[in-house]
Structure formats: C-alpha cells, structure tokens
Amino acid sequence: MRNLAAEGIVRGVERVGDVMYDAARLALERLDRRRPPIDLPARGYYLATVHRAENTDDPARLAAILAGLGRLPLPVVWPLHPRTRKVLGPAAVPGNVRMTEPFGYLDSLAAQRSAAAVLTDSGGVQKEAYILGVPCVTLRDETEWVETIEAGWNRLAGADASKIVQMAQANPPADRPPLYGDGHAAERIVALLEEGP
C-alpha cells in the first residue's frame, strides 16, 4: 500500500491480504489429520531446503551451508531438490542430516509446522514458515520478504556456517504481526470485484 501510494496510486487500492495465506489456511485444515512425513518428535528437528542455483552451483557456498547444518544440535531433515541431489556427493553430507525425497505441498507444510526452525533459500518456504509461526533462517544474502526479517521471525544467514548455527537456535519474538492477512484474501477480492468500481 505504501509503495503504491509513493507512486501516486491510491484510487481503487484495497488491502485484502495474501492469497498464499489462503492456500496455507485451507491446507492446514486438512493437516489436522496428517502427521509430518518424519519419524521425529515435534520441535525435535530442523527442516532444510536448498535449491537455488546461487547455493547449489557454488561449491564453496554449498560446503559452508552443509558445515552449518552439520553443527546444529538437532537432526536436520533435508528433502532434496533434483538440482541439489545432482551436485551433492554423499560423503559431503554430515551425519545429523537426513536426506529425503522431495515432499509434496501438504507434507511440506506438515514438516515445517513441526520443525524447531526452517532453514531455506526458498522464497515460498520463508512465507509459509512465517504463516505457520515457525522461525526461519534464510540461506541467502537477501530476501524479497523483508517484512519477515523486520518482524524478527526470519533471519539472513547467507552461507555463513556460524550464522546458520546461531540463528537456527535463536528464539523468535513473542509477537508475530499479521503481515499477510488472515487467510481470507480471496473472499475479499471476490467481494470487491462483485461491488464493481
């Protein structure tokens, strides 16, 4: 809203929320009956996803991320993206890291919801972690979702092993503002469209 106003666009602008939250809310209703695809207790593991070329195609960055994951005090569940699997040698993976096949959407949400923290280079997973109320460590040097950083629920570690360890164990703030609405953005959009200009 502020960005549009700064560009002089104020007529017909409505704040409705984020439809990604709507999708997560609907999925969460189905998750009440679904266990994570992981044989570990809730908050007893970290969930990692690494797939961006900036991390997978740079051997030094990938090695630093692996070093950070290897120093975490809990097991790390890592559903491997095909790009990552292609460049990753099995000998490079620390003993506390459990590699799995990629998860589908519902299993991914279930795994995120039960994790102690999520470590990721995925933009979508950063937002999902925030919506789910799970601390996130972003394995990039920047993020599109600066509001999650400002809220204190997401931290930028890049490929710095020490930062990865420190930030994964940090507690999030007590408050988690409703950055993405309440999960009913699509309903508001339809209502506004039905009202017309």
Secondary structure, 3 states (H helix, E strand, C coil): CHHHHHCCCCCCCCCCCCHHHHHHHHHHHHHCCCCCCCCCCCCCCEEEECCCHHHHCCHHHHHHHHHHHHCCCCCEEEECCHHHHHHCCHHHCCCCEEEECCCCHHHHHHHHHHCCEEEECCHHHHHHHHHHCCCEEECCCCCCCHHHHHCCCEEECCCCHHHHHHHHHCCCCCCCCCCCCCCCHHHHHHHHHHHCC
